Amino acid sequence: MSFSTNDKQHTKQPILMTKKMEQHAREVSRDKESAKAFLVRAGLIRQDGKVAKEYR
């Protein structure tokens, strides 16, 4: 497990990540295509790479 800080709210609260979460993060960020596919599945971006309407 690892810890990081939550910079979004400018706090120093630890964020706990399990080994499985760390592994998944490495897998989805290993290359541009994997990262894009993850973001599309999560609904954050459209297939064409533009930010989803809900997040504009």
N, C-alpha and C positions, 0 to 999 in steps of 0.2 A: 504494500500500500504506500501511496505517496500523498503528500499534502502540498497544496498551493494556496495562494491568497486570492480572494475575490476582489479584483481591482475595479469591477464595475461599480460597486458601491463604496469604493475606497476604504474598505475595512480589511482587517488582518485575520478574518475568520478562516480557519483551515477548511479546505475542501478535500474530503476523503475519496480516494479513487482505489477501487479494488484492482487486483492483478488483471481480472477479466476486462474491466473498463479500460485500463491502460493498454492492454493488448488490442482491444477494439479501436481505440484512438490511433494507435500505430497503424493498424490495417487500413482504416479509412483515410489516413493522411499520407499513405506511402507514395501516392502519385496523384497527379492532377485529375485523372479520370475517376479514381476511387473517391476522392474528396468531393468531386462534383456529383457523382451518383448518390453519395450519402446526403448531401445538401438537398438534392432533388427529392429523395425519399422522405426527408424530414419536412419538406414543404417550404424550405427557406428560399430556394431559388427555383426558377422555371428551367425546363430542359434546355432552353437557349442560353442559360447562364445569367439571365437578368433576375434581379431581386423579385420575389413573389409580391403580388399586389398587397397582401396583408402587412408587409414589412416596409413598404415605401413610405 
